[in-house]
Structures are given as structure tokens and as C-alpha cells.
């Protein structure tokens, strides 16, 4: 089964915590990652949680990186994956 690393981020794109996810496919991994995000938002410890990214190795797989975007290390992100709950 594929392995993913999810990062829960705050509004300033700082990583609050990572989580290892092993699921049968990307869709299931995204579902679990969003569940973790929602639980973090409801709790007191990580109430600043705003976003989630999933990576498989060195490739970000959720949200998919737009072709014209720069890698994260260059400081540019697209917020089309923000969870508005």
C-alpha cells in the first residue's frame, strides 16, 4: 500500500505537525488527512490548523501542484486547498 506524509499547516504555512499515512490510494489518504485536519481544528492543541498537504516521497500529491507554480522551497503556495470549515 502507498505511503504518504501529511503536513498540517497554520495560516502562515508553518508545519504544525506531520503524520504518516498508509492507505490503498490517494483518495483514501486525502480523506484521512482531512479528518486529521478537522480533528486538529476542533482541539485546543492545534486550533490554528488551516491546511493540509500530502506528499509521496519528494512529490506533493495533494493539493496537486499547478504547472506554473514554484516549489514550496521557493516560498510560493496556492491556497486552493484551504479547508473552510
Protein Blocks (a to p, Z undefined) as FASTA:
>chain_A
ZZdddddddfkopafbdcddddfbfklmmmmmmmmmmmmmmmmklmmbmbdcddehjbcf
bdcddfkbccfklopacfklbcfZZ
